[in-house]
Amino acid sequence: MTVWSRLSSRFSLWHIMQVIGLGLLIVVFITTIILVRNSTAAPYTDKTITFTARLRSASGGVVPDGLYNLRFSIYGQESGGSALWSETYIDTNGASDGQDFRVQVTNGYLSVRLGSQTAFGTSINWGDNLWLTMSVGDRSQTTPDWDSEMTPRIQLTATPYALNSSAVGGKTADELVQLGQGKQTDSSNNSSVFIDKTGSGNLVQLQASGNDMFTINNSGNITLGGGSDKSIAMGKVSEGAGNSLTISAGTGSDSGGDLILQGGNATNINGDAGNVQIDTGTGNNGSIALGSENATTITLGNSGSTTTVQGDLHISNIDSAEAGELVIGGNNATSINLGQDTSVDGSVTVKKDSDVALQVQNTSGDSVLNVDTQNNRITLGKTDDIATLLVLDTKTGESDPTGTNGAMYYNQSLAKFRCYEDNAWRDCITPLPVSVLAQTDTTTDSLTPVDVEDMTFELAANTKYYYKFIIIHEADSNTAGVGFGVTTPENVTMNNWCVNTTAITSTTANPSLGSYCGVGDADAVAGTNSNSFTSTMEGYIQTGNQTGNLKLRMKSGTASENVTTKEKSFGMLQIVQ
């Protein structure tokens, strides 16, 4: 058996593989070259592996010369599993010219550059154990039928040159600064990063997409640049109490250096300078102290600047026992702005002999509330097409609060405005009376009461009503009397008055009748509408904690004698304070 190899390879594969399929016995003597480079780790762009083999027939003879379809795969295990990488060498155009990537076999020998058709990518970790295998396809097809992979797989091994791949210039990976490789431990007594810059370039220059993000120049100046606003977090911890951060200017034997916080300068001659903002974190109890220990003088602004204080301002040397009256803008100030939220603990007196003693404006400068102490007026909004709302306090419970004459609030449970008048709470707005009208006649000859069509009112709970029914009625004979009554919700208090009748039947004696005016007191006359009678039934009802209906009912005074309540009869219901 003849061995053919290339000793200049960086990775070497040596194996004999036998494949039964497609009528071929394939004996492969393999040597590969991968990413060949010298030991100084000079830049190199070739990312392929040179693979060489020889094919023989099942009888041991050399296979015919020609183009062959081949497929290669790399696995992370000796058998089984999924391929980490694979590529094929086929004729993708068939009979057409071009795109023929089949492998030329001459005298049985073949040579390919693995990775030339499909890049290896990041799925392969070349530091792991890897195995290579190959399949041969049917030569007569553009889309070949593939033989099974050759077994056993061939394990990739390192060549002498590759043994130095973990060192650069003789230095091991542990002696180099790693980028993007996770945590690196430095157990030496030397500085972890020590660079003595002797040229004129920057000490550090970090970029993102070609834009400088962080620079330390040769003079030691630090610049955060490029893109949007930048921030620096120093002395930061993820949990527990944060670390203190002290920034001080340089110290000297004669005097200390000045600490200057300065906003950026505009490059445009007419541009504005940047602002300087000193603030605390978003948590509670943060504070800013100016000169709290050693400062002899604190100067805010200059003669041409404006000092604005938003939020709480506590100045004990101004507001002290010796200060007396504190006057702000007593002589020359045209306006005084008291920040966003101003809290006043104690009495506030606004006195001015004009129509604008106190005014609240919206963001457009329009008056929302105006107090005119000269004309004794308080005005909401102004005359325009935008309504300014006066919203009263809303109480969710039904009971009224302790009142004082002139008070007013909205009761959500009752859905009413309540006013305190003459030492008592009343509904501020009394609803208008409602009425019903009988659209058809209602006739009965029964001694049991029936509802009169269209003569029904809905009653709310805990409300007092006055009601009145004007009833037009007649009967088929002079002897047939007619009786009227009403039904109500349970737990009501009521008084009824019946006109043209002489009695009220007790609801206790006959609950089915409800409150009922007597029968036979207004004899109906048989005949036409001209002989109809008109009766009136009215009264007061105080409902309890239940809702329900107030219904007019009727019955005949004589069994089998028809009595009729005529259309055009009507009723009225009014809420009573």
RODO-2510 file (C-alpha; in nm, 4 decimals, decimal comma):
residues 577
     n   res          X          Y          Z
     1     m     0,0000     0,0000     0,0000
     2     t     0,1426     0,3342    -0,1072
     3     v     0,1065     0,6365     0,1182
     4     w     0,0834     0,9810    -0,0407
     5     s     0,1121     1,2829     0,1798
     6     r     0,2185     1,6467     0,2077
     7     l     0,4409     1,7103     0,5047
     8     s     0,3817     2,0884     0,4899
     9     s     0,0258     2,0473     0,6185
    10     r    -0,0898     2,2119     0,9376
    11     f    -0,3585     1,9544     1,0164
    12     s    -0,2975     1,5910     0,9064
    13     l    -0,5593     1,3189     0,8491
    14     w    -0,4531     0,9583     0,7857
    15     h    -0,7002     0,6774     0,7396
    16     i    -0,8255     0,4070     0,5070
    17     m    -1,2020     0,4180     0,4354
    18     q    -1,4069     0,1583     0,2471
    19     v    -1,7508     0,2477     0,1086
    20     i    -1,9869    -0,0031    -0,0519
    21     g    -2,2094     0,1824    -0,2954
    22     l    -2,2243     0,2944    -0,6538
    23     g    -2,0051    -0,0072    -0,7416
    24     l    -1,6936     0,1582    -0,5917
    25     l    -1,4465     0,0510    -0,3279
    26     i    -1,2957     0,3793    -0,2168
    27     v    -0,9566     0,3776    -0,0531
    28     v    -0,8650     0,7232     0,0694
    29     f    -0,5174     0,8378     0,1732
    30     i    -0,5752     1,1826     0,3163
    31     t    -0,3629     1,4809     0,3990
    32     t    -0,5097     1,8297     0,4606
    33     i    -0,3858     2,1837     0,4980
    34     i    -0,5949     2,4370     0,6999
    35     l    -0,5331     2,8099     0,7448
    36     v    -0,1592     2,7869     0,6804
    37     r     0,0270     3,0799     0,8413
    38     n     0,3705     3,1376     0,9981
    39     s     0,4422     3,1370     1,3703
    40     t     0,4428     3,5173     1,3948
    41     a     0,0647     3,5174     1,3333
    42     a     0,0875     3,7467     1,0300
    43     p    -0,2435     3,8429     0,8689
    44     y    -0,3848     3,5687     0,6486
    45     t    -0,7162     3,5564     0,4576
    46     d    -0,7329     3,1923     0,3425
    47     k    -0,9993     3,0095     0,5471
    48     t    -0,9962     2,6733     0,3654
    49     i    -0,8624     2,3211     0,4158
    50     t    -0,6759     2,1386     0,1352
    51     f    -0,8007     1,7776     0,1158
    52     t    -0,6311     1,5111    -0,1047
    53     a    -0,7410     1,1479    -0,1622
    54     r    -0,7351     0,8584    -0,4129
    55     l    -1,0366     0,6587    -0,5323
    56     r    -1,0209     0,2917    -0,6346
    57     s    -1,2857     0,0590    -0,7755
    58     a    -1,4296    -0,2405    -0,5913
    59     s    -1,1741    -0,4645    -0,7625
    60     g    -0,8869    -0,2429    -0,6466
    61     g    -0,8336    -0,0647    -0,9749
    62     v    -0,8092     0,3076    -1,0207
    63     v    -1,1439     0,4720    -1,1033
    64     p    -1,1837     0,6290    -1,4493
    65     d    -1,0706     0,9864    -1,4975
    66     g    -1,3460     1,2480    -1,4977
    67     l    -1,5623     1,4841    -1,2920
    68     y    -1,7221     1,3464    -0,9749
    69     n    -1,9954     1,4750    -0,7362
    70     l    -1,8579     1,4839    -0,3818
    71     r    -1,9959     1,5866    -0,0408
    72     f    -1,7908     1,6516     0,2752
    73     s    -1,9088     1,6854     0,6375
    74     i    -1,7446     1,7654     0,9725
    75     y    -1,8845     1,6273     1,3006
    76     g    -1,8118     1,6989     1,6636
    77     q    -1,8239     1,3308     1,7568
    78     e    -1,6847     1,0026     1,6234
    79     s    -2,0255     0,8614     1,5291
    80     g    -2,3855     0,9786     1,5228
    81     g    -2,4987     1,3347     1,5859
    82     s    -2,5591     1,6176     1,3384
    83     a    -2,3012     1,7643     1,1061
    84     l    -2,1454     2,0934     1,2219
    85     w    -2,0652     2,1826     0,8624
    86     s    -2,1155     2,0340     0,5165
    87     e    -2,0548     2,1338     0,1521
    88     t    -2,1123     1,9752    -0,1892
    89     y    -1,9241     1,9846    -0,5202
    90     i    -2,1823     1,9354    -0,7972
    91     d    -2,2774     2,0757    -1,1380
    92     t    -2,5567     2,3190    -1,0487
    93     n    -2,6314     2,4106    -1,4153
    94     g    -2,6525     2,0625    -1,5696
    95     a    -2,6042     2,0835    -1,9451
    96     s    -2,5523     2,4615    -1,9395
    97     d    -2,2120     2,6202    -1,9187
    98     g    -2,0716     2,7477    -1,5901
    99     q    -2,1337     2,6670    -1,2232
   100     d    -1,9803     2,3179    -1,2613
   101     f    -1,8135     2,2532    -0,9249
   102     r    -1,7603     1,8786    -0,9645
   103     v    -1,4172     1,7499    -0,8631
   104     q    -1,1666     1,6352    -1,1293
   105     v    -1,0271     1,2878    -1,0611
   106     t    -0,7082     1,1920    -1,2510
   107     n    -0,5471     0,8527    -1,2096
   108     g    -0,7713     0,8162    -0,9037
   109     y    -0,6360     1,1256    -0,7302
   110     l    -0,8542     1,4199    -0,6238
   111     s    -0,7837     1,7418    -0,4378
   112     v    -1,0327     2,0020    -0,3041
   113     r    -1,0217     2,3087    -0,0810
   114     l    -1,2819     2,2449     0,1885
   115     g    -1,4650     2,5639     0,2774
   116     s    -1,4407     2,7061    -0,0742
   117     q    -1,8079     2,6282    -0,1500
   118     t    -1,9549     2,6717     0,1994
   119     a    -1,7675     2,8808     0,4580
   120     f    -1,6940     2,7088     0,7891
   121     g    -1,8573     2,9915     0,9885
   122     t    -1,8750     3,0000     1,3676
   123     s    -2,0438     2,6634     1,4209
   124     i    -1,7057     2,4867     1,4391
   125     n    -1,4774     2,5286     1,7406
   126     w    -1,1364     2,4288     1,6075
   127     g    -1,0167     2,3711     1,9628
   128     d    -1,2592     2,0752     1,9991
   129     n    -1,2156     1,7184     1,8706
   130     l    -1,3479     1,7021     1,5136
   131     w    -1,4131     1,4218     1,2618
   132     l    -1,4308     1,4388     0,8793
   133     t    -1,6212     1,2125     0,6387
   134     m    -1,7140     1,2102     0,2691
   135     s    -1,9885     1,0836     0,0309
   136     v    -1,9710     1,0178    -0,3468
   137     g    -2,2641     1,0934    -0,5742
   138     d    -2,3956     0,9439    -0,8970
   139     r    -2,1894     1,0947    -1,1829
   140     s    -2,4764     1,0831    -1,4327
   141     q    -2,7132     1,3188    -1,2459
   142     t    -2,7173     1,6956    -1,1940
   143     t    -2,8857     1,6270    -0,8594
   144     p    -2,6986     1,3103    -0,7617
   145     d    -2,8068     1,0200    -0,5477
   146     w    -2,5570     1,0181    -0,2642
   147     d    -2,3768     0,7138    -0,1361
   148     s    -2,3737     0,6699     0,2427
   149     e    -2,1007     0,8487     0,4368
   150     m    -1,7671     0,6729     0,4679
   151     t    -1,6994     0,5149     0,8049
   152     p    -1,5223     0,5247     1,0341
   153     r    -1,4888     0,9038     1,0415
   154     i    -1,1386     1,0543     1,0353
   155     q    -1,0352     1,2590     1,3379
   156     l    -0,8566     1,5885     1,2699
   157     t    -0,5153     1,6166     1,4388
   158     a    -0,2735     1,9092     1,4794
   159     t     0,0511     1,9495     1,2799
   160     p     0,3764     2,0858     1,4376
   161     y     0,3072     2,4379     1,3111
   162     a    -0,0391     2,4344     1,4716
   163     l     0,1114     2,3573     1,8121
   164     n     0,2278     2,7214     1,8253
   165     s    -0,1169     2,8613     1,7368
   166     s    -0,1853     2,9557     2,1025
   167     a     0,1246     3,1814     2,1149
   168     v     0,2084     3,5130     1,9468
   169     g     0,5716     3,6154     1,9340
   170     g     0,6454     3,3491     2,1923
   171     k     0,3805     3,4810     2,4346
   172     t     0,1007     3,2504     2,5438
   173     a    -0,2684     3,3450     2,5500
   174     d    -0,2492     3,3986     2,9286
   175     e     0,0115     3,6706     2,8713
   176     l    -0,2009     3,8637     2,6196
   177     v    -0,4943     4,1011     2,6742
   178     q    -0,8072     3,9338     2,5419
   179     l    -1,0934     4,1170     2,3696
   180     g    -1,4468     3,9799     2,3798
   181     q    -1,3336     3,6545     2,5425
   182     g    -1,5039     3,6939     2,8791
   183     k    -1,3245     3,7139     3,2146
   184     q    -0,9416     3,7009     3,2156
   185     t    -0,7445     3,6533     3,5389
   186     d    -0,4148     3,8392     3,5938
   187     s    -0,2247     3,6976     3,8925
   188     s     0,0992     3,8834     3,8252
   189     n     0,2406     4,1725     4,0306
   190     n     0,2672     4,3937     3,7213
   191     s     0,0119     4,6483     3,6007
   192     s    -0,2613     4,4683     3,4104
   193     v    -0,2344     4,7253     3,1285
   194     f     0,0936     4,9184     3,0929
   195     i     0,1656     5,1048     2,7699
   196     d     0,4509     5,3552     2,7355
   197     k     0,3494     5,5672     2,4384
   198     t     0,6576     5,7238     2,2737
   199     g     0,4924     5,8390     1,9497
   200     s     0,2512     6,1251     1,8858
   201     g    -0,0682     5,9183     1,8530
   202     n    -0,3491     5,8759     2,1060
   203     l    -0,3031     5,6520     2,4085
   204     v    -0,6516     5,5013     2,3643
   205     q    -0,8981     5,5349     2,0778
   206     l    -1,2216     5,3311     2,0730
   207     q    -1,4674     5,3530     1,7840
   208     a    -1,8133     5,2245     1,6935
   209     s    -1,8940     5,2044     1,3203
   210     g    -1,5989     5,4296     1,2447
   211     n    -1,6965     5,7027     1,4944
   212     d    -1,4778     5,7928     1,7950
   213     m    -1,6573     5,6987     2,1176
   214     f    -1,3760     5,7172     2,3740
   215     t    -1,0350     5,8815     2,3346
   216     i    -0,7383     5,9488     2,5633
   217     n    -0,4906     6,1622     2,3717
   218     n    -0,1158     6,1968     2,4211
   219     s    -0,1671     6,4755     2,6767
   220     g    -0,4073     6,2689     2,8921
   221     n    -0,7259     6,4509     2,7887
   222     i    -1,0329     6,2256     2,7892
   223     t    -1,3079     6,2724     2,5291
   224     l    -1,6429     6,0997     2,5017
   225     g    -1,7646     6,1686     2,1506
   226     g    -1,9762     6,0669     1,8572
   227     g    -2,3509     6,0144     1,8239
   228     s    -2,5972     6,0946     2,1007
   229     d    -2,5451     6,2191     2,4572
   230     k    -2,2910     6,0295     2,6668
   231     s    -2,2874     5,9463     3,0365
   232     i    -2,0226     5,8259     3,2819
   233     a    -2,1070     5,5963     3,5763
   234     m    -1,8187     5,5708     3,8262
   235     g    -1,8099     5,3915     4,1604
   236     k    -2,1195     5,2009     4,0558
   237     v    -2,2417     4,8815     4,2246
   238     s    -2,5349     4,6620     4,1218
   239     e    -2,6759     4,5892     4,4703
   240     g    -2,6736     4,7426     4,8193
   241     a    -2,5500     5,0945     4,8945
   242     g    -2,3721     5,2745     4,6120
   243     n    -2,0097     5,3828     4,6442
   244     s    -1,9250     5,7476     4,6988
   245     l    -1,7559     5,9339     4,4140
   246     t    -1,5249     6,2276     4,4820
   247     i    -1,4069     6,4473     4,1969
   248     s    -1,1438     6,7054     4,2933
   249     a    -0,9064     6,9274     4,1035
   250     g    -0,5322     6,8757     4,1365
   251     t    -0,3602     6,9513     4,4663
   252     g    -0,0530     7,1739     4,4903
   253     s     0,1919     7,2937     4,7538
   254     d     0,0677     7,6545     4,7292
   255     s    -0,3017     7,6190     4,6327
   256     g    -0,5430     7,3640     4,4988
   257     g    -0,6525     7,3549     4,1381
   258     d    -0,9953     7,4875     4,0374
   259     l    -1,2780     7,2453     3,9526
   260     i    -1,4634     7,3799     3,6507
   261     l    -1,7942     7,2361     3,5249
   262     q    -1,8617     7,3930     3,1885
   263     g    -2,1196     7,3199     2,9251
   264     g    -2,0124     7,2746     2,5671
   265     n    -1,9331     7,5743     2,3468
   266     a    -2,1201     7,6170     2,0203
   267     t    -1,8980     7,6168     1,7121
   268     n    -2,1395     7,8547     1,5395
   269     i    -2,0647     8,2144     1,6357
   270     n    -2,4357     8,2714     1,7078
   271     g    -2,4948     7,9335     1,8732
   272     d    -2,5872     7,8863     2,2381
   273     a    -2,3595     7,7356     2,4992
   274     g    -2,4478     7,4019     2,6590
   275     n    -2,6131     7,3822     3,0011
   276     v    -2,4600     7,2519     3,3237
   277     q    -2,6948     7,0340     3,5290
   278     i    -2,6241     6,8931     3,8753
   279     d    -2,8896     6,6517     3,9912
   280     t    -2,9448     6,3503     4,2156
   281     g    -3,0700     6,0030     4,1283
   282     t    -3,4371     5,9200     4,0884
   283     g    -3,4738     5,7799     4,4428
   284     n    -3,6007     5,9709     4,7476
   285     n    -3,3906     6,1720     4,9970
   286     g    -3,1236     6,2779     4,7483
   287     s    -2,9838     6,6232     4,8211
   288     i    -2,7382     6,8729     4,6753
   289     a    -2,5173     7,0669     4,9181
   290     l    -2,3209     7,3756     4,8128
   291     g    -2,0449     7,4792     5,0498
   292     s    -2,1858     7,2831     5,3423
   293     e    -1,8467     7,2557     5,5215
   294     n    -1,5633     7,4825     5,4097
   295     a    -1,6812     7,7345     5,1507
   296     t    -1,6580     8,1017     5,2547
   297     t    -1,8531     8,2404     4,9572
   298     i    -2,1136     8,0964     4,7238
   299     t    -2,1955     8,2985     4,4125
   300     l    -2,4911     8,2115     4,1909
   301     g    -2,4762     8,3728     3,8485
   302     n    -2,3616     8,7256     3,7769
   303     s    -2,5176     9,0659     3,7158
   304     g    -2,6391     8,9635     3,3710
   305     s    -2,7698     8,6175     3,4527
   306     t    -3,0976     8,4761     3,5817
   307     t    -3,1154     8,2314     3,8729
   308     t    -3,4178     8,0021     3,8695
   309     v    -3,5204     7,7836     4,1633
   310     q    -3,7729     7,5066     4,0983
   311     g    -3,8974     7,2926     4,3825
   312     d    -3,8278     7,3481     4,7548
   313     l    -3,5918     7,6280     4,8555
   314     h    -3,4763     7,6398     5,2193
   315     i    -3,2494     7,9304     5,3189
   316     s    -3,2231     7,9447     5,6956
   317     n    -3,0155     8,2666     5,7056
   318     i    -3,2939     8,4557     5,5255
   319     d    -3,5900     8,2961     5,7025
   320     s    -3,4649     8,3275     6,0610
   321     a    -3,5725     8,4936     6,3847
   322     e    -3,3575     8,7961     6,3046
   323     a    -3,4727     8,8286     5,9448
   324     g    -3,8070     8,9922     6,0186
   325     e    -4,0193     9,0421     5,7083
   326     l    -3,9069     8,8520     5,3987
   327     v    -3,9787     9,0534     5,0832
   328     i    -3,9340     8,9081     4,7351
   329     g    -3,9628     9,1496     4,4456
   330     g    -4,0925     9,4320     4,6618
   331     n    -3,9742     9,7201     4,4390
   332     n    -3,8509     9,6376     4,0904
   333     a    -3,9452     9,2811     3,9973
   334     t    -4,2049     9,2634     3,7190
   335     s    -4,2899     8,8993     3,7893
   336     i    -4,2052     8,6267     4,0389
   337     n    -4,2104     8,2630     3,9211
   338     l    -4,2436     8,0044     4,1974
   339     g    -4,1406     7,6867     4,0139
   340     q    -4,3695     7,4021     3,9150
   341     d    -4,5144     7,3005     4,2526
   342     t    -4,5269     7,5616     4,5296
   343     s    -4,6309     7,4645     4,8812
   344     v    -4,7311     7,7316     5,1337
   345     d    -4,7611     7,6286     5,4970
   346     g    -4,9478     7,9016     5,6825
   347     s    -5,1846     8,1810     5,5858
   348     v    -5,1644     8,3550     5,2482
   349     t    -5,3000     8,7041     5,1938
   350     v    -5,3539     8,8411     4,8436
   351     k    -5,4399     9,2076     4,8396
   352     k    -5,4589     9,4301     4,5368
   353     d    -5,6958     9,7079     4,4341
   354     s    -5,7515     9,5904     4,0766
   355     d    -5,9522     9,3355     3,8818
   356     v    -5,6606     9,0894     3,8841
   357     a    -5,5635     9,0170     4,2431
   358     l    -5,5055     8,6480     4,1735
   359     q    -5,5094     8,4732     3,8376
   360     v    -5,4440     8,1149     3,7256
   361     q    -5,3556     8,0738     3,3574
   362     n    -5,3291     7,7777     3,1225
   363     t    -5,0260     7,7035     2,9057
   364     s    -5,1565     7,9447     2,6399
   365     g    -5,1731     8,2334     2,8877
   366     d    -5,5544     8,2359     2,9044
   367     s    -5,7159     8,2984     3,2431
   368     v    -5,8708     7,9858     3,3944
   369     l    -5,9456     8,1425     3,7342
   370     n    -5,9541     8,5158     3,8075
   371     v    -6,0079     8,6730     4,1523
   372     d    -6,1221     9,0355     4,1290
   373     t    -6,1013     9,1866     4,4805
   374     q    -6,2006     9,5330     4,3556
   375     n    -6,5413     9,4229     4,2180
   376     n    -6,5834     9,1170     4,4461
   377     r    -6,5932     8,8670     4,1614
   378     i    -6,4468     8,5259     4,0969
   379     t    -6,4518     8,4342     3,7280
   380     l    -6,3933     8,0910     3,5741
   381     g    -6,2494     8,0895     3,2231
   382     k    -6,3346     8,3461     2,9624
   383     t    -6,5953     8,4018     2,6925
   384     d    -6,5000     8,1656     2,4093
   385     d    -6,6019     7,8303     2,2603
   386     i    -6,4016     7,6342     2,5192
   387     a    -6,5799     7,5437     2,8414
   388     t    -6,3955     7,5800     3,1731
   389     l    -6,5323     7,3186     3,4106
   390     l    -6,6028     7,3678     3,7800
   391     v    -6,5914     7,0152     3,9242
   392     l    -6,7332     6,9677     4,2744
   393     d    -6,6234     6,7020     4,5188
   394     t    -6,7918     6,3625     4,4670
   395     k    -6,9126     6,1487     4,7583
   396     t    -6,9670     5,7771     4,6928
   397     g    -7,1946     5,6972     4,9885
   398     e    -7,5644     5,7846     5,0102
   399     s    -7,5482     5,9671     5,3441
   400     d    -7,4866     6,3422     5,3449
   401     p    -7,1836     6,4925     5,5224
   402     t    -7,2040     6,7527     5,7952
   403     g    -7,3290     7,0647     5,6199
   404     t    -7,3119     7,4379     5,6389
   405     n    -7,5511     7,6765     5,4667
   406     g    -7,4386     7,7432     5,1104
   407     a    -7,2442     7,4181     5,0744
   408     m    -7,2785     7,1983     4,7670
   409     y    -7,1412     6,8610     4,6517
   410     y    -7,2208     6,5734     4,4123
   411     n    -7,3613     6,2464     4,5538
   412     q    -7,2526     5,9677     4,3210
   413     s    -7,4773     5,7040     4,4784
   414     l    -7,7889     5,9185     4,4359
   415     a    -7,6651     6,0683     4,1062
   416     k    -7,7671     6,4134     4,2325
   417     f    -7,6189     6,7471     4,3304
   418     r    -7,6909     6,8172     4,6974
   419     c    -7,7219     7,1683     4,8466
   420     y    -7,7307     7,2687     5,2130
   421     e    -8,0122     7,5242     5,2490
   422     d    -8,1835     7,6505     5,5635
   423     n    -7,9842     7,4040     5,7753
   424     a    -8,0848     7,0971     5,5723
   425     w    -7,9544     6,9007     5,2712
   426     r    -8,1776     6,9029     4,9649
   427     d    -8,1437     6,8070     4,6000
   428     c    -8,0076     7,1130     4,4225
   429     i    -8,2036     7,0363     4,1065
   430     t    -8,5641     6,9118     4,1255
   431     p    -8,6611     6,7014     3,8228
   432     l    -8,9569     6,8153     3,6123
   433     p    -9,2820     6,6202     3,6523
   434     v    -9,3444     6,3300     3,4170
   435     s    -9,6814     6,2261     3,2771
   436     v    -9,8483     5,9291     3,1113
   437     l   -10,1515     5,9133     2,8791
   438     a   -10,3812     5,6161     2,8161
   439     q   -10,3674     5,5353     2,4451
   440     t   -10,6420     5,2702     2,4512
   441     d   -10,9477     5,1724     2,6582
   442     t   -10,9082     4,9175     2,9391
   443     t   -11,2263     4,7093     3,0108
   444     t   -11,2932     4,4453     3,2778
   445     d   -11,5945     4,2715     3,4357
   446     s   -11,3864     4,1083     3,7074
   447     l   -11,3941     4,1766     4,0784
   448     t   -11,0157     4,1246     4,0765
   449     p   -10,8199     4,4406     3,9892
   450     v   -10,6374     4,4629     3,6527
   451     d   -10,3676     4,7083     3,5360
   452     v   -10,4874     5,0067     3,3342
   453     e   -10,2991     5,0242     3,0054
   454     d   -10,0236     5,2915     2,9768
   455     m   -10,0792     5,4226     3,3325
   456     t    -9,7453     5,3191     3,4956
   457     f    -9,4583     5,5210     3,6523
   458     e    -9,1081     5,4012     3,7524
   459     l    -9,0114     5,4872     4,1130
   460     a    -8,6602     5,5267     4,2519
   461     a    -8,5574     5,4116     4,5993
   462     n    -8,5558     5,6477     4,8991
   463     t    -8,7532     5,9182     4,7173
   464     k    -9,0750     6,1050     4,7966
   465     y    -9,3309     6,1532     4,5174
   466     y    -9,6615     6,3263     4,4588
   467     y    -9,8857     6,1547     4,2009
   468     k   -10,2252     6,2247     4,0460
   469     f   -10,4449     6,0259     3,8055
   470     i   -10,7354     6,1868     3,6103
   471     i   -10,9548     5,8883     3,5175
   472     i   -11,2323     5,8942     3,2543
   473     h   -11,4557     5,5850     3,3018
   474     e   -11,7970     5,4360     3,2196
   475     a   -11,9916     5,1109     3,2659
   476     d   -12,2353     4,8947     3,0718
   477     s   -12,5126     4,9461     3,3277
   478     n   -12,6161     5,1953     3,5902
   479     t   -12,5713     4,9413     3,8613
   480     a   -12,2072     4,8626     3,7846
   481     g   -11,9728     5,0597     4,0017
   482     v   -11,5971     5,0915     3,9339
   483     g   -11,3032     5,0975     4,1757
   484     f   -10,9480     5,2239     4,1281
   485     g   -10,6266     5,1589     4,3125
   486     v   -10,2464     5,1643     4,2764
   487     t    -9,9701     4,9126     4,3350
   488     t    -9,6280     5,0186     4,4634
   489     p    -9,2916     4,8694     4,5626
   490     e    -9,2643     4,7140     4,9075
   491     n    -9,1829     4,9144     5,2209
   492     v    -9,3467     5,2416     5,1134
   493     t    -9,5186     5,5092     5,3165
   494     m    -9,8164     5,6676     5,1408
   495     n   -10,1358     5,8695     5,1675
   496     n   -10,4122     5,8619     4,9053
   497     w   -10,7012     6,0907     4,8276
   498     c   -10,9885     5,9608     4,6142
   499     v   -11,2303     6,2074     4,4553
   500     n   -11,5909     6,0912     4,3860
   501     t   -11,5373     5,7992     4,6241
   502     t   -11,6104     5,7473     4,9914
   503     a   -11,3759     5,4728     5,1097
   504     i   -11,0258     5,3282     5,0824
   505     t   -10,9846     4,9540     5,1034
   506     s   -10,6972     4,8642     5,3342
   507     t   -10,3919     4,7023     5,1763
   508     t   -10,3709     4,4879     5,4894
   509     a   -10,7234     4,3610     5,4411
   510     n   -10,6791     4,2892     5,0706
   511     p   -10,3124     4,3083     4,9578
   512     s   -10,4018     4,2219     4,5982
   513     l   -10,5858     4,5501     4,5617
   514     g   -10,2938     4,7645     4,6712
   515     s   -10,4061     5,1118     4,7779
   516     y   -10,7629     5,1134     4,6519
   517     c   -11,0497     5,3587     4,6183
   518     g   -11,3918     5,2113     4,6967
   519     v   -11,6420     5,0683     4,4499
   520     g   -11,9893     5,1969     4,3699
   521     d   -11,9382     5,5531     4,4817
   522     a   -11,9296     5,6961     4,1314
   523     d   -12,1925     5,4982     3,9418
   524     a   -12,1140     5,4752     3,5751
   525     v   -12,3988     5,5296     3,3347
   526     a   -12,4480     5,2789     3,0590
   527     g   -12,4259     5,4143     2,7128
   528     t   -12,1966     5,6468     2,5196
   529     n   -11,8892     5,8483     2,6123
   530     s   -12,1151     6,1466     2,6805
   531     n   -12,2283     5,9642     2,9921
   532     s   -11,8707     5,9041     3,1131
   533     f   -11,7616     6,0069     3,4580
   534     t   -11,4287     6,1569     3,5657
   535     s   -11,2654     6,0567     3,8923
   536     t   -10,9397     6,1725     4,0480
   537     m   -10,6949     5,9723     4,2558
   538     e   -10,3847     6,1403     4,4045
   539     g   -10,1434     6,0996     4,6923
   540     y    -9,7879     6,1047     4,8343
   541     i    -9,5531     5,8075     4,8351
   542     q    -9,2195     5,7770     5,0216
   543     t    -9,0295     5,4789     4,8805
   544     g    -8,7934     5,2663     5,0883
   545     n    -8,4706     5,1040     4,9784
   546     q    -8,6278     4,9303     4,6754
   547     t    -8,7206     5,0493     4,3286
   548     g    -9,0397     4,9518     4,1486
   549     n    -9,3458     5,0769     3,9625
   550     l    -9,6521     5,2806     4,0533
   551     k    -9,9444     5,1301     3,8529
   552     l   -10,3071     5,2393     3,8219
   553     r   -10,5483     4,9444     3,8616
   554     m   -10,9271     4,9049     3,8178
   555     k   -11,2063     4,6523     3,8941
   556     s   -11,5787     4,6148     3,8408
   557     g   -11,8127     4,6628     4,1353
   558     t   -12,0509     4,3986     4,0016
   559     a   -11,9431     4,0628     3,8665
   560     s   -11,9988     4,0185     3,4909
   561     e   -12,0715     4,3892     3,4488
   562     n   -11,8174     4,5679     3,2230
   563     v   -11,6501     4,8832     3,3419
   564     t   -11,4073     5,0768     3,1193
   565     t   -11,1250     5,3268     3,1744
   566     k   -11,1242     5,5380     2,8611
   567     e   -10,8346     5,6528     2,6492
   568     k   -10,7196     6,0063     2,7164
   569     s   -10,7091     5,9320     3,0900
   570     f   -10,3733     6,0559     3,2180
   571     g   -10,1426     6,0647     3,5184
   572     m    -9,8664     6,2900     3,6563
   573     l    -9,5671     6,2143     3,8868
   574     q    -9,3512     6,4763     4,0632
   575     i    -9,0507     6,4335     4,2967
   576     v    -9,1066     6,6191     4,6225
   577     q    -8,8229     6,7747     4,8245
***
